[in-house]
Amino acid sequence: MLIASVHFLFVIFIVMLSLVVILVIIVLIYNFIEYKESARTTAWSVIIDKKISEVIVYGNDEIPVNPQFNILALRKSFKIIFLQRLVESEKKFSGAAKNKIKDLFKEYNLREVAMNKLDQKKHYLIAQGILELTVMDHKEATSKISLFLSHPSQQVYLEAQYAMVRLKGFEGLNFLDTFSSKISEWQQLRLLLSISSLPEDADFAIEKWLKSSNDSAVVFTLKLIKKFQLLSFYSKIKELLSTSAVEVKIKSIQTLMSLENPETVAYLSAIYNDQPDDVRLEILRVIKFSKDHCCTYLLKRELFEGNTSGIKVNAAQALYSLGYNEYLSDLANKEDMSEESVQIIKYALQEKVC
């Protein structure tokens, strides 16, 4: 019985040891494959970077034919790395150098590599393919990229939005007609930077987006109006201050001020009492920077009666910016002033609060 038990334990030990050895071998083989792949990628990247540098410096016509490179360029795995290096290089150059990089994209038919990624199931590959086609300015792909504007993956539809605007300009913003999700600040910035001009009939679309139920789309539209100084929308923006969400109201105030209409500050002071505290704060901020004396009474009232400390502080700062230093100093020295009011005034006067 004892011998049988020892034999059984020995068999188990041998089996476990064999499994460990097999696992170690598998890990070693995997690491070896990974190492070879990494070494190959590094070597190919050096060859590709050299090719890109030569084309940028000398031009394609002046470089002797490189049979080794042309043979490698037939391999799909090489093309994938080639395209990645082109996309990374494109960000570093401008003007003629950018155009030469895009010429390489066309010459070696790397379009197929990027387009194939659009047919993949993995979201990151689809987004990568869209970005590559966008950076390489491949306008012929816009019809297929547009299909991804309603993709369930945020990573994919964000790249599709950016691609449509980068490749088609203002026309690429048509997705705003139906887009209901929040547009992040970063995405708004990307889209704004991609629009260099507006078509003559842009007003129709812009007016429609100002009425969107998507607050972030309205905010983006206001930024668009500010960027291109679309003065004709002044009255439409004023309408937003009576109906919209706080975020939209704040951006509307900033946009109105950027359009530099002399009636803006007086208008904002007139609607001040009807606004929530966050919007009141923004109105006080713009009054502070406007240096407009039409709101002095409002500022003095809010210094004492403002709903929050933030409102009182901004009212005091606005008075200071308008030159009411002596008035504020006299208030700070009054014996019947509350400690909070004294601290607020001294803060506005840029004095140390004791």
C-alpha positions as CSV (number, residue, x, y, z in Angstrom):
1,M,0.0,0.0,0.0
2,L,2.8,2.4,0.9
3,I,4.7,1.6,-2.3
4,A,1.6,2.3,-4.4
5,S,1.1,5.7,-2.6
6,V,4.7,6.7,-3.3
7,H,4.4,5.6,-6.9
8,F,1.2,7.7,-7.3
9,L,2.9,10.8,-5.8
10,F,5.9,10.3,-8.0
11,V,3.7,10.1,-11.1
12,I,1.9,13.3,-10.0
13,F,5.3,15.0,-9.4
14,I,6.5,14.0,-12.9
15,V,3.2,15.3,-14.5
16,M,3.5,18.6,-12.6
17,L,7.1,19.0,-13.5
18,S,6.3,18.2,-17.2
19,L,3.6,20.9,-17.2
20,V,6.0,23.4,-15.7
21,V,8.6,22.6,-18.3
22,I,6.1,22.9,-21.1
23,L,4.9,26.3,-19.8
24,V,8.5,27.5,-19.5
25,I,9.1,26.4,-23.1
26,I,5.9,28.1,-24.3
27,V,6.9,31.4,-22.5
28,L,10.4,31.2,-24.0
29,I,9.1,30.6,-27.5
30,Y,6.6,33.5,-27.1
31,N,9.3,35.8,-25.8
32,F,11.6,34.8,-28.6
33,I,8.9,35.5,-31.2
34,E,8.2,38.8,-29.6
35,Y,11.9,39.7,-29.6
36,K,12.3,38.8,-33.2
37,E,9.2,40.8,-34.1
38,S,10.5,43.8,-32.1
39,A,13.9,43.5,-33.7
40,R,12.4,43.3,-37.1
41,T,10.1,46.3,-36.5
42,T,13.1,48.3,-35.3
43,A,15.2,47.4,-38.3
44,W,12.4,48.2,-40.7
45,S,11.7,51.5,-39.0
46,V,15.3,52.5,-39.6
47,I,15.1,51.6,-43.3
48,I,11.7,53.5,-43.6
49,D,12.9,56.6,-41.8
50,K,16.0,56.7,-44.0
51,K,13.7,56.5,-47.1
52,I,11.4,59.3,-45.8
53,S,14.4,61.5,-45.0
54,E,16.0,61.0,-48.4
55,V,12.7,61.8,-50.2
56,I,12.2,65.0,-48.1
57,V,15.8,66.2,-48.6
58,Y,16.5,65.2,-52.1
59,G,13.2,64.4,-53.8
60,N,12.2,61.0,-55.1
61,D,13.6,61.5,-58.6
62,E,17.1,62.1,-57.3
63,I,17.3,59.0,-55.2
64,P,18.7,55.8,-56.8
65,V,16.4,52.8,-56.9
66,N,16.7,50.7,-53.8
67,P,15.7,47.1,-54.8
68,Q,15.8,45.9,-51.1
69,F,13.3,48.6,-50.1
70,N,11.0,47.8,-53.1
71,I,11.0,44.1,-52.2
72,L,10.2,44.8,-48.6
73,A,7.4,47.2,-49.7
74,L,5.6,44.2,-51.2
75,R,5.1,42.6,-47.8
76,K,1.9,43.5,-45.9
77,S,3.6,43.6,-42.5
78,F,6.2,46.0,-43.8
79,K,3.5,48.2,-45.3
80,I,1.7,48.4,-42.0
81,I,4.9,49.8,-40.3
82,F,5.6,52.0,-43.3
83,L,2.2,53.6,-43.0
84,Q,2.6,54.1,-39.2
85,R,6.0,55.8,-39.8
86,L,4.5,58.1,-42.5
87,V,1.7,59.2,-40.2
88,E,4.1,59.9,-37.4
89,S,6.4,61.8,-39.7
90,E,3.6,63.9,-41.2
91,K,3.0,65.5,-37.9
92,K,6.6,66.8,-37.8
93,F,6.7,68.6,-41.1
94,S,4.8,71.1,-43.1
95,G,4.5,72.5,-46.6
96,A,6.5,70.6,-49.3
97,A,7.7,68.0,-46.9
98,K,4.2,67.0,-46.0
99,N,3.3,66.7,-49.7
100,K,6.3,64.4,-50.3
101,I,5.2,62.2,-47.4
102,K,1.7,61.9,-49.0
103,D,3.3,61.1,-52.3
104,L,5.0,58.1,-50.7
105,F,1.6,57.0,-49.4
106,K,0.3,57.0,-53.0
107,E,3.4,55.6,-54.6
108,Y,3.5,52.5,-52.5
109,N,-0.3,52.1,-52.5
110,L,-0.6,52.2,-48.7
111,R,-4.2,53.2,-49.1
112,E,-5.1,49.5,-49.1
113,V,-3.5,49.0,-45.7
114,A,-5.6,51.8,-44.2
115,M,-8.8,50.9,-46.0
116,N,-8.5,47.2,-44.9
117,K,-8.5,48.4,-41.3
118,L,-12.0,49.8,-41.8
119,D,-13.2,46.3,-42.4
120,Q,-11.9,45.0,-39.1
121,K,-14.0,44.2,-36.0
122,K,-11.6,45.6,-33.5
123,H,-12.5,49.2,-32.8
124,Y,-9.0,50.5,-32.3
125,L,-8.0,49.2,-35.7
126,I,-11.0,51.0,-37.4
127,A,-10.1,54.2,-35.6
128,Q,-6.5,53.8,-36.6
129,G,-7.4,53.3,-40.2
130,I,-9.6,56.4,-40.2
131,L,-6.8,58.5,-38.7
132,E,-4.3,57.2,-41.3
133,L,-6.6,58.1,-44.2
134,T,-7.2,61.5,-42.6
135,V,-3.6,62.4,-42.1
136,M,-2.7,61.3,-45.6
137,D,-5.5,63.5,-46.9
138,H,-7.2,60.7,-48.8
139,K,-10.5,62.4,-49.7
140,E,-11.7,59.5,-51.7
141,A,-12.4,57.6,-48.5
142,T,-14.9,60.1,-47.1
143,S,-17.9,58.2,-48.3
144,K,-16.8,55.0,-46.4
145,I,-15.6,57.0,-43.3
146,S,-19.0,58.7,-43.1
147,L,-20.6,55.2,-42.3
148,F,-18.7,55.3,-39.0
149,L,-20.3,58.5,-37.8
150,S,-23.0,56.5,-36.0
151,H,-20.7,53.7,-34.8
152,P,-21.3,52.6,-31.2
153,S,-17.7,53.0,-30.3
154,Q,-16.8,56.5,-29.1
155,Q,-13.2,56.0,-30.3
156,V,-14.4,55.2,-33.8
157,Y,-17.1,57.9,-34.2
158,L,-14.8,60.6,-32.8
159,E,-12.2,59.8,-35.4
160,A,-14.9,59.7,-38.1
161,Q,-16.1,63.2,-37.1
162,Y,-12.6,64.6,-37.2
163,A,-11.9,62.9,-40.5
164,M,-15.0,64.3,-42.2
165,V,-14.2,67.9,-41.1
166,R,-10.5,67.6,-41.9
167,L,-11.2,66.2,-45.4
168,K,-14.4,68.1,-46.3
169,G,-14.1,71.3,-44.2
170,F,-17.3,73.0,-43.0
171,E,-19.4,70.5,-45.0
172,G,-18.0,67.7,-42.8
173,L,-19.9,69.2,-39.8
174,N,-23.2,67.9,-41.2
175,F,-23.2,65.2,-38.5
176,L,-24.2,67.9,-36.0
177,D,-27.7,67.8,-37.5
178,T,-28.5,64.6,-35.7
179,F,-25.6,64.0,-33.2
180,S,-27.0,63.7,-29.7
181,S,-24.0,62.8,-27.6
182,K,-21.8,65.3,-25.7
183,I,-18.9,66.7,-27.8
184,S,-15.9,67.0,-25.5
185,E,-13.8,70.2,-25.3
186,W,-10.9,68.4,-26.9
187,Q,-13.0,67.2,-29.8
188,Q,-14.5,70.7,-30.3
189,L,-11.0,72.1,-30.4
190,R,-9.9,69.5,-33.0
191,L,-12.9,70.3,-35.2
192,L,-12.5,74.1,-34.9
193,L,-8.8,73.9,-35.9
194,S,-9.7,71.9,-39.0
195,I,-12.0,74.6,-40.4
196,S,-10.2,77.4,-42.2
197,S,-13.1,79.0,-44.0
198,L,-16.9,79.0,-44.3
199,P,-19.0,78.6,-47.5
200,E,-21.4,81.3,-48.5
201,D,-24.4,79.3,-47.4
202,A,-23.0,78.4,-44.0
203,D,-25.5,80.6,-42.2
204,F,-28.4,78.2,-42.8
205,A,-26.6,75.3,-41.1
206,I,-25.2,77.5,-38.2
207,E,-28.7,78.8,-37.4
208,K,-30.0,75.2,-37.3
209,W,-27.3,74.1,-35.0
210,L,-28.0,77.0,-32.6
211,K,-31.4,75.4,-32.1
212,S,-30.0,72.0,-31.4
213,S,-31.2,70.0,-28.4
214,N,-27.6,69.0,-27.9
215,D,-26.1,71.7,-25.7
216,S,-22.5,70.8,-26.6
217,A,-23.4,71.2,-30.3
218,V,-24.8,74.7,-29.5
219,V,-21.6,75.5,-27.6
220,F,-19.5,74.4,-30.5
221,T,-21.5,76.5,-32.9
222,L,-21.0,79.5,-30.7
223,K,-17.3,78.9,-30.8
224,L,-17.5,78.7,-34.6
225,I,-19.4,82.1,-34.6
226,K,-16.7,83.6,-32.4
227,K,-13.8,82.2,-34.5
228,F,-15.2,83.7,-37.8
229,Q,-16.8,86.8,-36.2
230,L,-20.2,86.2,-37.6
231,L,-21.8,89.5,-36.5
232,S,-25.1,88.6,-38.2
233,F,-25.9,86.1,-35.4
234,Y,-25.8,88.7,-32.6
235,S,-29.6,88.7,-32.1
236,K,-29.8,84.9,-32.4
237,I,-27.2,84.5,-29.6
238,K,-29.2,87.0,-27.4
239,E,-32.2,84.7,-27.7
240,L,-30.2,81.8,-26.2
241,L,-29.9,83.7,-22.9
242,S,-33.6,83.4,-22.2
243,T,-34.1,79.7,-23.0
244,S,-30.9,77.7,-22.8
245,A,-28.9,75.7,-20.2
246,V,-26.4,77.4,-18.0
247,E,-23.4,76.1,-20.1
248,V,-24.9,77.5,-23.3
249,K,-25.7,80.8,-21.6
250,I,-22.2,81.3,-20.3
251,K,-20.7,80.5,-23.8
252,S,-23.3,82.9,-25.3
253,I,-22.1,85.7,-23.1
254,Q,-18.5,85.1,-24.1
255,T,-19.5,85.0,-27.7
256,L,-21.5,88.2,-27.5
257,M,-18.5,90.0,-26.0
258,S,-16.2,88.8,-28.7
259,L,-18.5,90.3,-31.4
260,E,-17.7,93.8,-29.8
261,N,-21.1,95.3,-30.0
262,P,-21.3,98.5,-27.8
263,E,-24.7,97.6,-26.5
264,T,-23.7,94.2,-25.1
265,V,-22.7,95.2,-21.6
266,A,-25.9,97.3,-21.0
267,Y,-28.0,94.4,-22.3
268,L,-26.3,91.9,-20.0
269,S,-26.8,94.1,-17.0
270,A,-30.5,94.4,-17.9
271,I,-31.0,90.6,-17.9
272,Y,-28.8,90.1,-14.9
273,N,-31.5,89.6,-12.3
274,D,-33.2,86.9,-14.4
275,Q,-30.1,84.6,-14.5
276,P,-28.9,81.8,-12.2
277,D,-25.8,82.5,-10.1
278,D,-23.3,80.9,-12.5
279,V,-24.5,83.1,-15.3
280,R,-24.4,86.2,-13.1
281,L,-20.8,85.4,-12.3
282,E,-20.0,85.3,-16.0
283,I,-21.8,88.6,-16.6
284,L,-19.7,90.2,-13.8
285,R,-16.5,88.9,-15.3
286,V,-17.2,90.4,-18.7
287,I,-18.2,93.7,-17.1
288,K,-14.8,93.7,-15.3
289,F,-12.9,93.3,-18.5
290,S,-15.2,95.6,-20.5
291,K,-14.3,98.7,-18.4
292,D,-17.9,99.9,-19.1
293,H,-19.2,102.3,-16.4
294,C,-22.8,101.8,-17.2
295,C,-23.1,99.0,-14.6
296,T,-21.7,100.8,-11.6
297,Y,-25.0,100.7,-9.7
298,L,-25.3,96.9,-10.3
299,L,-21.8,96.3,-9.1
300,K,-22.2,98.2,-5.9
301,R,-25.5,96.5,-5.2
302,E,-24.0,93.0,-5.8
303,L,-21.0,93.8,-3.6
304,F,-23.4,93.9,-0.6
305,E,-26.4,91.8,-1.7
306,G,-24.9,89.2,-4.0
307,N,-26.2,85.6,-3.4
308,T,-22.7,84.1,-3.1
309,S,-19.2,85.1,-2.0
310,G,-18.1,84.6,-5.6
311,I,-20.5,87.1,-6.9
312,K,-19.5,89.7,-4.2
313,V,-15.8,89.1,-5.0
314,N,-16.3,89.6,-8.8
315,A,-18.4,92.7,-8.1
316,A,-15.6,94.2,-6.0
317,Q,-13.0,93.2,-8.6
318,A,-15.1,94.8,-11.4
319,L,-15.4,98.1,-9.4
320,Y,-11.6,98.0,-8.9
321,S,-11.0,97.5,-12.6
322,L,-13.3,100.5,-13.3
323,G,-11.2,102.7,-11.1
324,Y,-13.2,102.8,-7.9
325,N,-10.2,102.2,-5.7
326,E,-10.9,105.0,-3.3
327,Y,-14.6,104.0,-2.9
328,L,-13.5,100.4,-2.0
329,S,-10.8,101.7,0.4
330,D,-13.4,103.9,2.2
331,L,-15.7,100.9,2.6
332,A,-13.0,98.7,3.9
333,N,-12.2,101.2,6.7
334,K,-15.8,101.6,7.8
335,E,-16.4,100.2,11.3
336,D,-19.9,98.9,10.5
337,M,-18.7,96.7,7.6
338,S,-18.9,92.9,8.2
339,E,-15.6,90.9,8.3
340,E,-16.6,89.1,5.1
341,S,-17.1,92.3,3.2
342,V,-13.8,93.7,4.4
343,Q,-11.9,90.6,3.3
344,I,-13.6,90.7,-0.1
345,I,-12.8,94.3,-0.6
346,K,-9.2,93.9,0.5
347,Y,-8.9,91.0,-1.9
348,A,-10.2,93.1,-4.7
349,L,-7.7,95.8,-3.7
350,Q,-5.0,93.2,-3.8
351,E,-4.2,93.7,-0.1
352,K,-3.1,91.0,2.3
353,V,-6.1,89.9,4.4
354,C,-5.1,89.7,8.1
